[in-house]
């Protein structure tokens, strides 16, 4: 019985940690560039398809495909819309 209680306690803790990390990756109150604006900046820089974009570590970041058909990783500054990372996804 004690092992089952420990198992459920551990699962509850894991669930709590997962929820806390989801809250940490939200757009900040000072972000002036929303997701649609970030996607527009990326399309202007040659991305033909955005396959993933999310708020993470103070940036919009994700992956997309450019006209050359290759997958790239990017980061967009949420305050001015500048692309601060744009490199091939290895």
Biopython code that builds the backbone (N, CA, C, O; Angstrom):
import numpy as np
from Bio.PDB.StructureBuilder import StructureBuilder

atoms = [
    (1, "UNK", "N", (0.815, -1.190, 0.000)),
    (1, "UNK", "CA", (0.000, 0.000, 0.000)),
    (1, "UNK", "C", (0.866, 1.264, 0.000)),
    (1, "UNK", "O", (0.540, 2.256, -0.652)),
    (2, "UNK", "N", (1.974, 1.207, 0.743)),
    (2, "UNK", "CA", (2.859, 2.364, 0.813)),
    (2, "UNK", "C", (3.473, 2.663, -0.561)),
    (2, "UNK", "O", (3.648, 3.825, -0.927)),
    (3, "UNK", "N", (3.797, 1.612, -1.315)),
    (3, "UNK", "CA", (4.383, 1.798, -2.648)),
    (3, "UNK", "C", (3.397, 2.479, -3.582)),
    (3, "UNK", "O", (3.791, 3.326, -4.384)),
    (4, "UNK", "N", (2.135, 2.126, -3.490)),
    (4, "UNK", "CA", (1.119, 2.743, -4.348)),
    (4, "UNK", "C", (0.971, 4.222, -3.995)),
    (4, "UNK", "O", (0.851, 5.067, -4.882)),
    (5, "UNK", "N", (0.979, 4.527, -2.708)),
    (5, "UNK", "CA", (0.878, 5.919, -2.276)),
    (5, "UNK", "C", (2.061, 6.733, -2.789)),
    (5, "UNK", "O", (1.886, 7.871, -3.223)),
    (6, "UNK", "N", (3.266, 6.159, -2.743)),
    (6, "UNK", "CA", (4.454, 6.847, -3.246)),
    (6, "UNK", "C", (4.363, 7.054, -4.756)),
    (6, "UNK", "O", (4.759, 8.097, -5.275)),
    (7, "UNK", "N", (3.837, 6.049, -5.454)),
    (7, "UNK", "CA", (3.682, 6.154, -6.903)),
    (7, "UNK", "C", (2.757, 7.321, -7.254)),
    (7, "UNK", "O", (3.087, 8.140, -8.111)),
    (8, "UNK", "N", (1.593, 7.396, -6.589)),
    (8, "UNK", "CA", (0.651, 8.478, -6.874)),
    (8, "UNK", "C", (1.209, 9.838, -6.475)),
    (8, "UNK", "O", (0.955, 10.834, -7.151)),
    (9, "UNK", "N", (1.956, 9.886, -5.396)),
    (9, "UNK", "CA", (2.589, 11.140, -4.984)),
    (9, "UNK", "C", (3.592, 11.585, -6.046)),
    (9, "UNK", "O", (3.652, 12.763, -6.395)),
    (10, "UNK", "N", (4.374, 10.642, -6.554)),
    (10, "UNK", "CA", (5.350, 10.954, -7.603)),
    (10, "UNK", "C", (4.678, 11.425, -8.879)),
    (10, "UNK", "O", (5.132, 12.382, -9.505)),
    (11, "UNK", "N", (3.595, 10.755, -9.269)),
    (11, "UNK", "CA", (2.869, 11.163, -10.478)),
    (11, "UNK", "C", (2.259, 12.549, -10.314)),
    (11, "UNK", "O", (2.256, 13.342, -11.255)),
    (12, "UNK", "N", (1.744, 12.843, -9.126)),
    (12, "UNK", "CA", (1.180, 14.173, -8.871)),
    (12, "UNK", "C", (2.261, 15.242, -8.974)),
    (12, "UNK", "O", (2.021, 16.322, -9.513)),
    (13, "UNK", "N", (3.438, 14.946, -8.463)),
    (13, "UNK", "CA", (4.546, 15.897, -8.528)),
    (13, "UNK", "C", (4.968, 16.144, -9.964)),
    (13, "UNK", "O", (5.211, 17.287, -10.354)),
    (14, "UNK", "N", (5.057, 15.095, -10.747)),
    (14, "UNK", "CA", (5.433, 15.233, -12.162)),
    (14, "UNK", "C", (4.397, 16.090, -12.897)),
    (14, "UNK", "O", (4.757, 16.957, -13.692)),
    (15, "UNK", "N", (3.118, 15.846, -12.629)),
    (15, "UNK", "CA", (2.062, 16.635, -13.256)),
    (15, "UNK", "C", (2.149, 18.103, -12.884)),
    (15, "UNK", "O", (1.931, 18.976, -13.724)),
    (16, "UNK", "N", (2.467, 18.374, -11.635)),
    (16, "UNK", "CA", (2.607, 19.752, -11.176)),
    (16, "UNK", "C", (3.782, 20.434, -11.855)),
    (16, "UNK", "O", (3.668, 21.588, -12.267)),
    (17, "UNK", "N", (4.901, 19.748, -11.978)),
    (17, "UNK", "CA", (6.072, 20.328, -12.634)),
    (17, "UNK", "C", (5.792, 20.592, -14.099)),
    (17, "UNK", "O", (6.219, 21.614, -14.637)),
    (18, "UNK", "N", (5.080, 19.687, -14.752)),
    (18, "UNK", "CA", (4.730, 19.891, -16.154)),
    (18, "UNK", "C", (3.858, 21.112, -16.351)),
    (18, "UNK", "O", (4.053, 21.870, -17.301)),
    (19, "UNK", "N", (2.900, 21.310, -15.465)),
    (19, "UNK", "CA", (2.020, 22.477, -15.556)),
    (19, "UNK", "C", (2.789, 23.761, -15.305)),
    (19, "UNK", "O", (2.529, 24.775, -15.953)),
    (20, "UNK", "N", (3.730, 23.732, -14.377)),
    (20, "UNK", "CA", (4.521, 24.927, -14.076)),
    (20, "UNK", "C", (5.364, 25.323, -15.275)),
    (20, "UNK", "O", (5.502, 26.512, -15.562)),
    (21, "UNK", "N", (5.932, 24.350, -15.984)),
    (21, "UNK", "CA", (6.753, 24.693, -17.143)),
    (21, "UNK", "C", (5.892, 25.238, -18.274)),
    (21, "UNK", "O", (6.357, 26.072, -19.050)),
    (22, "UNK", "N", (4.648, 24.786, -18.382)),
    (22, "UNK", "CA", (3.755, 25.324, -19.414)),
    (22, "UNK", "C", (3.450, 26.786, -19.142)),
    (22, "UNK", "O", (3.355, 27.582, -20.076)),
    (23, "UNK", "N", (3.294, 27.152, -17.876)),
    (23, "UNK", "CA", (3.033, 28.549, -17.538)),
    (23, "UNK", "C", (4.230, 29.430, -17.819)),
    (23, "UNK", "O", (4.067, 30.608, -18.137)),
    (24, "UNK", "N", (5.428, 28.887, -17.708)),
    (24, "UNK", "CA", (6.645, 29.678, -17.893)),
    (24, "UNK", "C", (6.819, 30.110, -19.340)),
    (24, "UNK", "O", (7.488, 31.111, -19.597)),
    (25, "UNK", "N", (6.244, 29.396, -20.287)),
    (25, "UNK", "CA", (6.438, 29.685, -21.700)),
    (25, "UNK", "C", (5.214, 30.386, -22.286)),
    (25, "UNK", "O", (4.562, 29.870, -23.194)),
    (26, "UNK", "N", (4.920, 31.549, -21.760)),
    (26, "UNK", "CA", (3.823, 32.376, -22.246)),
    (26, "UNK", "C", (4.403, 33.713, -22.716)),
    (26, "UNK", "O", (5.412, 34.177, -22.184)),
    (27, "UNK", "N", (3.766, 34.326, -23.708)),
    (27, "UNK", "CA", (4.232, 35.654, -24.115)),
    (27, "UNK", "C", (4.237, 36.610, -22.933)),
    (27, "UNK", "O", (3.318, 36.610, -22.114)),
    (28, "UNK", "N", (5.286, 37.425, -22.854)),
    (28, "UNK", "CA", (5.414, 38.384, -21.766)),
    (28, "UNK", "C", (4.512, 39.589, -21.964)),
    (28, "UNK", "O", (4.079, 39.883, -23.079)),
    (29, "UNK", "N", (4.238, 40.272, -20.881)),
    (29, "UNK", "CA", (3.385, 41.465, -20.931)),
    (29, "UNK", "C", (4.005, 42.571, -21.785)),
    (29, "UNK", "O", (3.289, 43.415, -22.325)),
    (30, "UNK", "N", (5.340, 42.568, -21.910)),
    (30, "UNK", "CA", (6.021, 43.614, -22.669)),
    (30, "UNK", "C", (6.245, 43.238, -24.142)),
    (30, "UNK", "O", (6.891, 43.985, -24.878)),
    (31, "UNK", "N", (5.722, 42.098, -24.569)),
    (31, "UNK", "CA", (5.890, 41.672, -25.958)),
    (31, "UNK", "C", (4.999, 42.513, -26.863)),
    (31, "UNK", "O", (3.785, 42.574, -26.669)),
    (32, "UNK", "N", (5.600, 43.150, -27.836)),
    (32, "UNK", "CA", (4.857, 43.995, -28.768)),
    (32, "UNK", "C", (4.514, 43.252, -30.055)),
    (32, "UNK", "O", (3.658, 43.696, -30.819)),
    (33, "UNK", "N", (5.177, 42.123, -30.297)),
    (33, "UNK", "CA", (4.987, 41.342, -31.518)),
    (33, "UNK", "C", (4.229, 40.064, -31.161)),
    (33, "UNK", "O", (4.721, 39.235, -30.396)),
    (34, "UNK", "N", (3.019, 39.911, -31.727)),
    (34, "UNK", "CA", (2.257, 38.693, -31.455)),
    (34, "UNK", "C", (2.677, 37.581, -32.427)),
    (34, "UNK", "O", (3.501, 37.803, -33.314)),
    (35, "UNK", "N", (2.117, 36.416, -32.255)),
    (35, "UNK", "CA", (2.507, 35.258, -33.066)),
    (35, "UNK", "C", (2.276, 35.509, -34.557)),
    (35, "UNK", "O", (3.127, 35.161, -35.375)),
    (36, "UNK", "N", (1.150, 36.100, -34.918)),
    (36, "UNK", "CA", (0.864, 36.371, -36.332)),
    (36, "UNK", "C", (1.881, 37.340, -36.932)),
    (36, "UNK", "O", (2.301, 37.169, -38.076)),
    (37, "UNK", "N", (2.276, 38.347, -36.170)),
    (37, "UNK", "CA", (3.277, 39.305, -36.655)),
    (37, "UNK", "C", (4.643, 38.636, -36.806)),
    (37, "UNK", "O", (5.383, 38.940, -37.742)),
    (38, "UNK", "N", (4.977, 37.732, -35.893)),
    (38, "UNK", "CA", (6.241, 37.000, -35.990)),
    (38, "UNK", "C", (6.234, 36.126, -37.245)),
    (38, "UNK", "O", (7.234, 36.052, -37.959)),
    (39, "UNK", "N", (5.112, 35.470, -37.508)),
    (39, "UNK", "CA", (5.003, 34.640, -38.715)),
    (39, "UNK", "C", (5.130, 35.497, -39.975)),
    (39, "UNK", "O", (5.752, 35.073, -40.949)),
    (40, "UNK", "N", (4.557, 36.677, -39.965)),
    (40, "UNK", "CA", (4.660, 37.573, -41.124)),
    (40, "UNK", "C", (6.111, 37.985, -41.361)),
    (40, "UNK", "O", (6.558, 38.051, -42.506)),
    (41, "UNK", "N", (6.846, 38.262, -40.284)),
    (41, "UNK", "CA", (8.267, 38.605, -40.420)),
    (41, "UNK", "C", (9.047, 37.437, -41.006)),
    (41, "UNK", "O", (9.922, 37.627, -41.850)),
    (42, "UNK", "N", (8.727, 36.234, -40.557)),
    (42, "UNK", "CA", (9.418, 35.040, -41.062)),
    (42, "UNK", "C", (9.112, 34.807, -42.539)),
    (42, "UNK", "O", (10.009, 34.454, -43.305)),
    (43, "UNK", "N", (7.871, 34.999, -42.944)),
    (43, "UNK", "CA", (7.512, 34.825, -44.350)),
    (43, "UNK", "C", (8.207, 35.872, -45.211)),
    (43, "UNK", "O", (8.584, 35.597, -46.350)),
    (44, "UNK", "N", (8.373, 37.070, -44.666)),
    (44, "UNK", "CA", (9.106, 38.110, -45.376)),
    (44, "UNK", "C", (10.584, 37.777, -45.514)),
    (44, "UNK", "O", (11.263, 38.307, -46.393)),
    (45, "UNK", "N", (11.083, 36.898, -44.648)),
    (45, "UNK", "CA", (12.491, 36.487, -44.691)),
    (45, "UNK", "C", (12.686, 35.193, -45.485)),
    (45, "UNK", "O", (13.774, 34.618, -45.472)),
    (46, "UNK", "N", (11.639, 34.733, -46.174)),
    (46, "UNK", "CA", (11.803, 33.586, -47.058)),
    (46, "UNK", "C", (11.207, 32.275, -46.579)),
    (46, "UNK", "O", (11.334, 31.260, -47.265)),
    (47, "UNK", "N", (10.559, 32.267, -45.419)),
    (47, "UNK", "CA", (9.915, 31.041, -44.959)),
    (47, "UNK", "C", (8.618, 30.837, -45.740)),
    (47, "UNK", "O", (7.794, 31.747, -45.836)),
    (48, "UNK", "N", (8.443, 29.647, -46.291)),
    (48, "UNK", "CA", (7.224, 29.329, -47.023)),
    (48, "UNK", "C", (6.223, 28.588, -46.152)),
    (48, "UNK", "O", (5.026, 28.575, -46.441)),
    (49, "UNK", "N", (6.717, 27.969, -45.084)),
    (49, "UNK", "CA", (5.845, 27.242, -44.166)),
    (49, "UNK", "C", (6.426, 27.308, -42.755)),
    (49, "UNK", "O", (7.612, 27.041, -42.559)),
    (50, "UNK", "N", (5.606, 27.659, -41.784)),
    (50, "UNK", "CA", (5.997, 27.648, -40.374)),
    (50, "UNK", "C", (5.412, 26.368, -39.790)),
    (50, "UNK", "O", (4.193, 26.225, -39.706)),
    (51, "UNK", "N", (6.277, 25.436, -39.385)),
    (51, "UNK", "CA", (5.795, 24.157, -38.877)),
    (51, "UNK", "C", (5.623, 24.152, -37.370)),
    (51, "UNK", "O", (4.891, 23.320, -36.834)),
    (52, "UNK", "N", (6.288, 25.070, -36.678)),
    (52, "UNK", "CA", (6.173, 25.160, -35.219)),
    (52, "UNK", "C", (6.586, 26.559, -34.803)),
    (52, "UNK", "O", (7.616, 27.074, -35.240)),
    (53, "UNK", "N", (5.767, 27.172, -33.950)),
    (53, "UNK", "CA", (6.129, 28.463, -33.370)),
    (53, "UNK", "C", (5.504, 28.544, -31.986)),
    (53, "UNK", "O", (4.321, 28.255, -31.804)),
    (54, "UNK", "N", (6.324, 28.946, -31.005)),
    (54, "UNK", "CA", (5.847, 29.043, -29.628)),
    (54, "UNK", "C", (6.682, 30.049, -28.849)),
    (54, "UNK", "O", (7.805, 30.381, -29.227)),
    (55, "UNK", "N", (6.114, 30.516, -27.772)),
    (55, "UNK", "CA", (6.844, 31.389, -26.858)),
    (55, "UNK", "C", (7.774, 30.512, -26.035)),
    (55, "UNK", "O", (7.335, 29.558, -25.394)),
    (56, "UNK", "N", (9.074, 30.843, -26.055)),
    (56, "UNK", "CA", (10.030, 30.046, -25.303)),
    (56, "UNK", "C", (11.268, 30.882, -25.005)),
    (56, "UNK", "O", (11.857, 31.484, -25.903)),
    (57, "UNK", "N", (11.649, 30.908, -23.747)),
    (57, "UNK", "CA", (12.869, 31.595, -23.315)),
    (57, "UNK", "C", (12.947, 33.040, -23.794)),
    (57, "UNK", "O", (14.006, 33.507, -24.212)),
    (58, "UNK", "N", (11.827, 33.739, -23.732)),
    (58, "UNK", "CA", (11.832, 35.166, -24.057)),
    (58, "UNK", "C", (11.810, 35.499, -25.537)),
    (58, "UNK", "O", (12.076, 36.640, -25.914)),
    (59, "UNK", "N", (11.499, 34.523, -26.388)),
    (59, "UNK", "CA", (11.427, 34.747, -27.834)),
    (59, "UNK", "C", (10.264, 33.944, -28.413)),
    (59, "UNK", "O", (9.740, 33.030, -27.776)),
    (60, "UNK", "N", (9.875, 34.305, -29.633)),
    (60, "UNK", "CA", (9.090, 33.394, -30.450)),
    (60, "UNK", "C", (10.124, 32.491, -31.095)),
    (60, "UNK", "O", (11.061, 32.982, -31.724)),
    (61, "UNK", "N", (9.976, 31.199, -30.956)),
    (61, "UNK", "CA", (10.935, 30.310, -31.597)),
    (61, "UNK", "C", (10.226, 29.105, -32.171)),
    (61, "UNK", "O", (9.123, 28.749, -31.757)),
    (62, "UNK", "N", (10.883, 28.487, -33.132)),
    (62, "UNK", "CA", (10.282, 27.327, -33.761)),
    (62, "UNK", "C", (11.056, 26.869, -34.967)),
    (62, "UNK", "O", (12.267, 27.060, -35.077)),
    (63, "UNK", "N", (10.310, 26.252, -35.877)),
    (63, "UNK", "CA", (10.906, 25.669, -37.078)),
    (63, "UNK", "C", (10.026, 25.990, -38.274)),
    (63, "UNK", "O", (8.821, 26.210, -38.147)),
    (64, "UNK", "N", (10.655, 26.011, -39.428)),
    (64, "UNK", "CA", (9.915, 26.250, -40.652)),
    (64, "UNK", "C", (10.719, 25.832, -41.860)),
    (64, "UNK", "O", (11.888, 25.461, -41.759)),
    (65, "UNK", "N", (10.071, 25.900, -42.996)),
    (65, "UNK", "CA", (10.692, 25.506, -44.265)),
    (65, "UNK", "C", (10.803, 26.747, -45.137)),
    (65, "UNK", "O", (9.868, 27.539, -45.252)),
    (66, "UNK", "N", (11.974, 26.894, -45.746)),
    (66, "UNK", "CA", (12.201, 28.011, -46.665)),
    (66, "UNK", "C", (12.016, 27.540, -48.101)),
    (66, "UNK", "O", (11.776, 26.358, -48.351)),
    (67, "UNK", "N", (12.128, 28.469, -49.040)),
    (67, "UNK", "CA", (11.924, 28.181, -50.452)),
    (67, "UNK", "C", (12.872, 27.098, -50.980)),
    (67, "UNK", "O", (12.572, 26.442, -51.977)),
    (68, "UNK", "N", (14.015, 26.913, -50.310)),
    (68, "UNK", "CA", (14.948, 25.872, -50.757)),
    (68, "UNK", "C", (14.507, 24.469, -50.329)),
    (68, "UNK", "O", (15.176, 23.483, -50.639)),
    (69, "UNK", "N", (13.365, 24.383, -49.607)),
    (69, "UNK", "CA", (12.824, 23.099, -49.187)),
    (69, "UNK", "C", (13.449, 22.526, -47.927)),
    (69, "UNK", "O", (13.109, 21.419, -47.511)),
    (70, "UNK", "N", (14.362, 23.276, -47.316)),
    (70, "UNK", "CA", (15.060, 22.783, -46.134)),
    (70, "UNK", "C", (14.413, 23.325, -44.859)),
    (70, "UNK", "O", (13.803, 24.394, -44.850)),
    (71, "UNK", "N", (14.568, 22.542, -43.774)),
    (71, "UNK", "CA", (14.019, 22.899, -42.467)),
    (71, "UNK", "C", (15.005, 23.808, -41.735)),
    (71, "UNK", "O", (16.202, 23.522, -41.685)),
    (72, "UNK", "N", (14.501, 24.899, -41.169)),
    (72, "UNK", "CA", (15.308, 25.857, -40.430)),
    (72, "UNK", "C", (14.739, 26.045, -39.027)),
    (72, "UNK", "O", (13.548, 25.842, -38.792)),
    (73, "UNK", "N", (15.609, 26.435, -38.102)),
    (73, "UNK", "CA", (15.202, 26.851, -36.766)),
    (73, "UNK", "C", (15.298, 28.366, -36.716)),
    (73, "UNK", "O", (16.179, 28.962, -37.336)),
    (74, "UNK", "N", (14.381, 28.991, -35.970)),
    (74, "UNK", "CA", (14.401, 30.444, -35.883)),
    (74, "UNK", "C", (14.055, 30.906, -34.472)),
    (74, "UNK", "O", (13.495, 30.167, -33.662)),
    (75, "UNK", "N", (14.413, 32.159, -34.219)),
    (75, "UNK", "CA", (13.973, 32.899, -33.038)),
    (75, "UNK", "C", (13.636, 34.304, -33.506)),
    (75, "UNK", "O", (14.365, 34.903, -34.297)),
    (76, "UNK", "N", (12.519, 34.823, -33.006)),
    (76, "UNK", "CA", (12.092, 36.172, -33.344)),
    (76, "UNK", "C", (11.998, 36.973, -32.048)),
    (76, "UNK", "O", (11.388, 36.534, -31.073)),
    (77, "UNK", "N", (12.612, 38.152, -32.055)),
    (77, "UNK", "CA", (12.547, 39.026, -30.887)),
    (77, "UNK", "C", (11.113, 39.543, -30.744)),
    (77, "UNK", "O", (10.583, 40.138, -31.683)),
    (78, "UNK", "N", (10.478, 39.330, -29.593)),
    (78, "UNK", "CA", (9.074, 39.713, -29.437)),
    (78, "UNK", "C", (8.847, 41.203, -29.195)),
    (78, "UNK", "O", (7.703, 41.648, -29.099)),
    (79, "UNK", "N", (9.912, 41.966, -29.098)),
    (79, "UNK", "CA", (9.759, 43.399, -28.860)),
    (79, "UNK", "C", (9.843, 44.213, -30.150)),
    (79, "UNK", "O", (9.203, 45.256, -30.281)),
    (80, "UNK", "N", (10.655, 43.715, -31.115)),
    (80, "UNK", "CA", (10.791, 44.482, -32.361)),
    (80, "UNK", "C", (10.586, 43.647, -33.633)),
    (80, "UNK", "O", (10.658, 44.190, -34.736)),
    (81, "UNK", "N", (10.334, 42.341, -33.499)),
    (81, "UNK", "CA", (10.065, 41.500, -34.661)),
    (81, "UNK", "C", (11.289, 41.092, -35.446)),
    (81, "UNK", "O", (11.167, 40.479, -36.506)),
    (82, "UNK", "N", (12.476, 41.423, -34.942)),
    (82, "UNK", "CA", (13.724, 41.091, -35.625)),
    (82, "UNK", "C", (13.996, 39.587, -35.480)),
    (82, "UNK", "O", (13.804, 39.021, -34.404)),
    (83, "UNK", "N", (14.441, 38.948, -36.564)),
    (83, "UNK", "CA", (14.810, 37.527, -36.530)),
    (83, "UNK", "C", (16.234, 37.452, -35.986)),
    (83, "UNK", "O", (17.168, 37.939, -36.624)),
    (84, "UNK", "N", (16.406, 36.844, -34.812)),
    (84, "UNK", "CA", (17.700, 36.814, -34.160)),
    (84, "UNK", "C", (18.396, 35.470, -34.313)),
    (84, "UNK", "O", (19.570, 35.341, -33.966)),
    (85, "UNK", "N", (17.695, 34.473, -34.822)),
    (85, "UNK", "CA", (18.301, 33.175, -35.133)),
    (85, "UNK", "C", (17.599, 32.659, -36.380)),
    (85, "UNK", "O", (16.372, 32.692, -36.483)),
    (86, "UNK", "N", (18.401, 32.182, -37.323)),
    (86, "UNK", "CA", (17.876, 31.667, -38.581)),
    (86, "UNK", "C", (18.929, 30.711, -39.134)),
    (86, "UNK", "O", (19.817, 31.123, -39.880)),
    (87, "UNK", "N", (18.826, 29.436, -38.767)),
    (87, "UNK", "CA", (19.845, 28.487, -39.212)),
    (87, "UNK", "C", (19.242, 27.132, -39.548)),
    (87, "UNK", "O", (18.168, 26.766, -39.071)),
    (88, "UNK", "N", (19.966, 26.403, -40.380)),
    (88, "UNK", "CA", (19.509, 25.072, -40.786)),
    (88, "UNK", "C", (19.323, 24.182, -39.570)),
    (88, "UNK", "O", (20.122, 24.201, -38.634)),
    (89, "UNK", "N", (18.250, 23.401, -39.604)),
    (89, "UNK", "CA", (17.963, 22.440, -38.522)),
    (89, "UNK", "C", (18.700, 21.153, -38.859)),
    (89, "UNK", "O", (18.404, 20.492, -39.854)),
    (90, "UNK", "N", (19.659, 20.811, -38.017)),
    (90, "UNK", "CA", (20.443, 19.591, -38.275)),
    (90, "UNK", "C", (19.738, 18.351, -37.825)),
    (90, "UNK", "O", (20.269, 17.250, -37.974)),
]
sb = StructureBuilder()
sb.init_structure("model")
sb.init_model(0)
sb.init_chain("A")
sb.init_seg("    ")
for serial, (resi, resn, name, xyz) in enumerate(atoms, 1):
    if name == "N":
        sb.init_residue(resn, " ", resi, " ")
    sb.init_atom(name, np.array(xyz, "f"), 0.0, 1.0, " ", f" {name:<3s}", serial, name[0])
structure = sb.get_structure()
